[in-house]
Amino acid sequence: MVWEEPENVKDLHQLVSAWPLMPPERAMMLLGASYPDAVCRSYAVKCIALLSDNELADYMLQVVQTLKYEPYHVSPLAIFLLLRALKSPDLIGQTLYWHLQAEEHNPEMAMRFKLLKKQLLKSLSAEKRDELTKQSGLMRELEGVAKRVQQVDKKQRLSTFQEAIKRVEVGSVMTLPLDASIQVRSLNKEKCKTLQSNTVPLWTVFHNSDELADDVFVIVKVGDDLRQDILILQIITVMDRVWKENNMDMYMLPYKCVATGDKAGMIEIVLNSKTTAGIHKETFGALGALNEGSIDSWLQKHNPTPQGILLAINTLCILS
């Protein structure tokens, strides 16, 4: 398409006006940098409006990225996102808020994302606005703890963390960026700790607001671009949906992940789970990964009956 040719653009506008709505996933391509035309982009917005709230939340990473290619701050796409956020503040509103927040460090687009975030907060109810403000304050404190721990020697990490985490207070019942349906009331500081990796993530535990419910476990991470994690989890979530629509359960359990700033965010902890690295180490020690039989040995150990090992192997083959 030669956008500089008025006749071509005129013909395209006539064609677009007669097109039926295409599947939203395909229409997203029309929101990329290759399609600057306002009529094309408005048509694409009408198509993605067909997405359910859950589907739109799953694709929010890509949708927010396409805001960079809009010619103006006020666009059909921006208005669409604001309207959907008002209809679903806990899912779309909160998801949109944190995706906008994660882009504010981009100097070329900071103004656009800040303005849209400001308008989003103005449009939401006072209750939801206060909720997001509390989440932002908590994340700033926890990210500050993570940065302080990263800056000290390994021998000083424990004492530095313990001293820093004491100063973090939830203050009142609130929700977390990961999930607006779960409320927490305070930090369980005795269970909080740091993890052994280059970015020294924080293993963070909250008391559930429901005193009879289990604690809420999350990882707060600073130093990695969690948008990459979100992309991989998005692919798994979409594929899981496709498989289940075709009566195939692949035992997928995508965990939640949200970017809350430049190389910062929160990750859901999947309890009662094992990493392959942990399995290798448990079975054959530090060099377990070099032993081809480590996974098989671990399965045999934890599934001693013939029926149990057969089920475990079949499940692992599906997952593989």
C-alpha positions as CSV (number, residue, x, y, z in Angstrom):
1,M,0.0,0.0,0.0
2,V,1.4,3.4,-1.0
3,W,-0.1,5.8,1.5
4,E,1.2,8.8,-0.3
5,E,-1.1,8.2,-3.3
6,P,-4.5,9.8,-2.6
7,E,-6.4,7.6,-5.0
8,N,-5.0,4.4,-3.4
9,V,-6.1,5.7,0.0
10,K,-9.6,6.6,-1.3
11,D,-10.0,3.1,-2.8
12,L,-8.9,1.5,0.5
13,H,-11.4,3.5,2.5
14,Q,-14.2,2.3,0.2
15,L,-13.1,-1.3,0.6
16,V,-12.8,-1.0,4.4
17,S,-16.3,0.4,4.7
18,A,-17.6,-2.7,3.0
19,W,-15.5,-5.3,4.9
20,P,-17.2,-7.6,7.4
21,L,-15.5,-7.6,10.8
22,M,-12.5,-9.9,10.9
23,P,-11.3,-12.0,13.8
24,P,-9.8,-9.7,16.5
25,E,-6.4,-11.6,16.5
26,R,-6.0,-10.8,12.8
27,A,-7.2,-7.3,13.1
28,M,-4.4,-6.5,15.6
29,M,-2.0,-6.4,12.6
30,L,-3.8,-3.3,11.3
31,L,-2.8,-1.5,14.5
32,G,0.9,-1.9,13.7
33,A,3.4,0.7,12.4
34,S,2.6,-0.3,8.8
35,Y,-0.9,1.0,8.9
36,P,-1.0,4.7,9.9
37,D,-4.3,5.4,8.2
38,A,-7.0,6.5,10.7
39,V,-9.8,4.6,8.9
40,C,-7.9,1.3,8.9
41,R,-7.1,1.7,12.6
42,S,-10.7,2.5,13.5
43,Y,-11.8,-0.6,11.6
44,A,-9.3,-2.6,13.6
45,V,-10.6,-1.2,16.9
46,K,-14.2,-2.3,15.9
47,C,-12.8,-5.8,15.4
48,I,-10.9,-6.1,18.7
49,A,-14.0,-4.8,20.4
50,L,-15.3,-8.4,19.8
51,L,-12.9,-9.7,22.4
52,S,-14.3,-10.8,25.8
53,D,-12.8,-9.1,28.9
54,N,-10.6,-12.1,29.6
55,E,-9.3,-12.3,26.1
56,L,-8.6,-8.5,26.0
57,A,-6.7,-8.8,29.3
58,D,-4.7,-11.6,27.7
59,Y,-3.8,-9.5,24.7
60,M,-3.3,-6.2,26.6
61,L,0.5,-6.4,26.2
62,Q,0.2,-6.1,22.4
63,V,-2.7,-3.7,22.4
64,V,-0.9,-1.2,24.7
65,Q,2.2,-1.5,22.5
66,T,0.2,-0.4,19.4
67,L,-0.7,2.9,21.1
68,K,2.8,3.9,20.1
69,Y,1.8,3.9,16.5
70,E,-1.3,6.2,16.9
71,P,-0.7,9.6,15.3
72,Y,-2.3,11.4,18.2
73,H,-2.7,11.0,22.0
74,V,-6.5,10.9,21.6
75,S,-7.4,8.0,19.3
76,P,-10.2,5.5,18.8
77,L,-8.0,2.8,20.4
78,A,-7.3,4.9,23.5
79,I,-11.0,5.7,23.9
80,F,-11.9,2.1,23.4
81,L,-9.5,1.0,26.2
82,L,-10.8,3.6,28.6
83,L,-14.5,2.6,27.9
84,R,-13.7,-1.1,28.5
85,A,-11.8,-0.2,31.6
86,L,-14.8,1.6,33.0
87,K,-17.0,-1.5,32.2
88,S,-14.5,-3.9,33.9
89,P,-12.4,-1.9,36.3
90,D,-11.0,-4.8,38.3
91,L,-9.8,-6.8,35.2
92,I,-9.4,-4.4,32.3
93,G,-8.9,-1.3,34.3
94,Q,-6.3,-2.7,36.6
95,T,-4.5,-4.6,33.7
96,L,-4.4,-1.5,31.6
97,Y,-3.1,0.7,34.4
98,W,-0.1,-1.5,35.0
99,H,0.7,-2.0,31.3
100,L,0.7,1.8,31.0
101,Q,2.8,2.2,34.1
102,A,5.4,-0.3,32.7
103,E,5.8,1.9,29.6
104,E,6.3,5.2,31.3
105,H,10.1,4.9,31.3
106,N,10.1,5.2,27.4
107,P,11.2,8.8,26.8
108,E,9.7,8.9,23.3
109,M,6.2,7.8,24.5
110,A,6.2,8.7,28.2
111,M,3.9,11.7,27.7
112,R,1.3,9.6,25.9
113,F,1.2,6.8,28.5
114,K,1.2,9.2,31.4
115,L,-1.7,11.2,30.0
116,L,-3.7,8.0,29.3
117,K,-3.0,6.7,32.8
118,K,-4.0,10.0,34.3
119,Q,-7.3,9.9,32.3
120,L,-7.9,6.3,33.4
121,L,-7.5,7.2,37.0
122,K,-9.9,10.2,36.6
123,S,-12.5,8.0,34.9
124,L,-12.4,5.2,37.5
125,S,-14.4,5.3,40.7
126,A,-12.7,6.8,43.8
127,E,-12.6,3.4,45.4
128,K,-10.8,1.8,42.5
129,R,-8.5,4.8,42.2
130,D,-7.5,4.5,45.8
131,E,-6.9,0.8,45.4
132,L,-4.5,1.4,42.5
133,T,-2.8,4.1,44.5
134,K,-2.2,1.7,47.4
135,Q,-0.8,-0.9,45.0
136,S,1.6,1.6,43.5
137,G,2.8,2.7,46.9
138,L,3.3,-0.9,48.1
139,M,5.3,-1.8,44.9
140,R,7.5,1.3,45.3
141,E,8.4,0.1,48.8
142,L,9.0,-3.5,47.9
143,E,11.0,-2.5,44.8
144,G,13.1,-0.2,47.1
145,V,13.8,-3.2,49.4
146,A,14.9,-5.3,46.4
147,K,17.2,-2.6,45.1
148,R,18.9,-2.1,48.5
149,V,19.5,-5.9,48.8
150,Q,21.0,-6.0,45.3
151,Q,23.5,-3.3,46.2
152,V,25.1,-5.1,49.1
153,D,27.5,-8.0,49.4
154,K,26.0,-11.5,49.6
155,K,27.1,-11.8,53.2
156,Q,25.1,-8.7,54.1
157,R,21.9,-9.5,52.1
158,L,20.1,-11.3,54.9
159,S,20.6,-8.5,57.5
160,T,19.9,-5.8,54.9
161,F,16.7,-7.5,53.8
162,Q,15.4,-8.1,57.4
163,E,16.0,-4.5,58.3
164,A,14.4,-3.1,55.1
165,I,11.3,-5.4,55.2
166,K,10.5,-4.3,58.7
167,R,9.7,-0.8,57.4
168,V,7.2,-2.0,54.8
169,E,3.7,-1.8,56.0
170,V,0.5,-2.7,54.1
171,G,-1.5,-0.4,56.4
172,S,-5.0,-1.6,55.5
173,V,-6.8,-4.3,53.5
174,M,-5.9,-4.0,49.9
175,T,-5.5,-6.0,46.6
176,L,-2.4,-6.8,44.8
177,P,-1.4,-5.9,41.1
178,L,-1.6,-9.6,40.2
179,D,-5.3,-10.1,41.0
180,A,-7.9,-7.7,42.1
181,S,-10.0,-10.6,43.5
182,I,-7.6,-11.4,46.3
183,Q,-7.3,-9.1,49.3
184,V,-4.4,-9.0,51.8
185,R,-4.2,-7.3,55.2
186,S,-0.5,-7.4,56.1
187,L,2.9,-8.8,55.4
188,N,3.9,-12.1,57.0
189,K,7.5,-10.8,57.5
190,E,8.7,-14.0,59.1
191,K,8.1,-16.0,55.9
192,C,9.5,-13.3,53.6
193,K,13.0,-14.0,52.2
194,T,15.3,-13.4,49.3
195,L,16.0,-15.9,46.5
196,Q,19.4,-17.0,45.1
197,S,19.6,-15.5,41.6
198,N,21.4,-12.6,39.9
199,T,18.5,-10.2,40.5
200,V,17.9,-11.4,44.1
201,P,14.1,-11.5,43.9
202,L,12.0,-11.2,47.0
203,W,9.9,-14.2,48.2
204,T,7.0,-12.1,49.6
205,V,4.2,-13.5,51.8
206,F,1.0,-11.7,52.7
207,H,-1.7,-12.5,55.3
208,N,-4.9,-13.1,53.4
209,S,-7.7,-10.7,54.5
210,D,-9.8,-13.8,55.2
211,E,-8.3,-15.1,58.4
212,L,-9.3,-18.6,57.5
213,A,-7.7,-18.5,54.1
214,D,-4.1,-19.4,53.2
215,D,-1.4,-16.8,52.9
216,V,-0.7,-15.2,49.5
217,F,2.7,-15.9,48.0
218,V,4.3,-13.7,45.4
219,I,7.7,-12.9,44.0
220,V,8.7,-9.2,43.7
221,K,11.5,-8.9,41.0
222,V,13.6,-5.9,40.0
223,G,16.2,-6.1,37.2
224,D,14.4,-8.2,34.6
225,D,11.9,-7.1,31.9
226,L,8.9,-9.0,32.9
227,R,7.1,-8.1,29.7
228,Q,9.1,-11.0,28.2
229,D,7.6,-13.4,30.8
230,I,4.1,-12.0,30.1
231,L,4.6,-12.7,26.4
232,I,5.6,-16.4,27.0
233,L,2.7,-16.9,29.5
234,Q,0.4,-15.3,27.0
235,I,1.4,-17.8,24.3
236,I,0.8,-20.7,26.8
237,T,-2.6,-19.3,27.8
238,V,-3.8,-18.9,24.2
239,M,-2.6,-22.3,23.2
240,D,-4.3,-23.8,26.3
241,R,-7.5,-22.2,25.3
242,V,-7.2,-23.6,21.7
243,W,-6.4,-27.1,23.0
244,K,-9.4,-27.1,25.4
245,E,-11.7,-25.9,22.6
246,N,-10.6,-29.1,20.8
247,N,-11.2,-31.3,23.9
248,M,-7.5,-31.6,24.7
249,D,-6.4,-30.9,28.3
250,M,-2.6,-30.5,28.4
251,Y,-2.5,-29.8,32.1
252,M,-1.4,-26.2,31.6
253,L,-1.3,-24.0,34.7
254,P,-0.1,-20.5,33.6
255,Y,0.8,-18.4,36.6
256,K,0.1,-14.7,36.9
257,C,2.8,-12.1,36.1
258,V,2.5,-8.3,35.9
259,A,5.1,-5.7,35.0
260,T,4.8,-2.7,37.4
261,G,7.6,-0.5,36.0
262,D,10.9,-0.5,34.1
263,K,12.3,-4.0,34.8
264,A,10.2,-4.5,37.8
265,G,7.1,-6.5,38.7
266,M,5.3,-9.2,40.6
267,I,5.0,-12.9,39.9
268,E,2.6,-15.5,41.3
269,I,4.3,-18.3,43.2
270,V,3.0,-21.8,42.3
271,L,3.2,-23.7,45.6
272,N,3.9,-27.5,45.8
273,S,5.8,-27.4,42.5
274,K,9.3,-28.4,41.5
275,T,11.6,-27.0,38.9
276,T,13.6,-29.3,36.7
277,A,16.7,-27.9,38.2
278,G,15.5,-28.8,41.7
279,I,14.6,-32.3,40.5
280,H,18.1,-32.8,39.0
281,K,19.7,-31.6,42.2
282,E,17.5,-33.6,44.5
283,T,18.2,-36.8,42.6
284,F,21.9,-36.7,41.7
285,G,23.2,-33.5,43.3
286,A,24.8,-30.6,41.6
287,L,25.6,-32.6,38.4
288,G,22.1,-34.1,38.2
289,A,21.3,-32.2,35.0
290,L,24.1,-34.2,33.2
291,N,22.4,-37.5,34.2
292,E,19.8,-38.6,31.6
293,G,18.0,-40.7,34.2
294,S,17.4,-38.1,36.9
295,I,13.8,-37.3,35.9
296,D,13.0,-41.0,35.6
297,S,14.5,-41.7,39.0
298,W,12.6,-38.8,40.6
299,L,9.3,-40.1,39.1
300,Q,10.0,-43.6,40.3
301,K,10.7,-42.3,43.8
302,H,7.5,-40.3,44.1
303,N,5.3,-42.8,42.3
304,P,6.3,-46.3,43.6
305,T,3.2,-48.2,42.4
306,P,3.0,-49.5,38.7
307,Q,-0.3,-47.5,38.2
308,G,1.2,-44.4,39.7
309,I,4.4,-44.4,37.6
310,L,2.4,-45.1,34.4
311,L,0.1,-42.1,35.1
312,A,3.1,-39.9,35.9
313,I,4.9,-40.9,32.7
314,N,1.8,-40.4,30.6
315,T,1.2,-36.9,32.1
316,L,4.8,-35.9,31.6
317,C,4.7,-37.0,28.0
318,I,1.6,-34.8,27.4
319,L,3.3,-31.9,29.0
320,S,6.5,-32.5,26.9
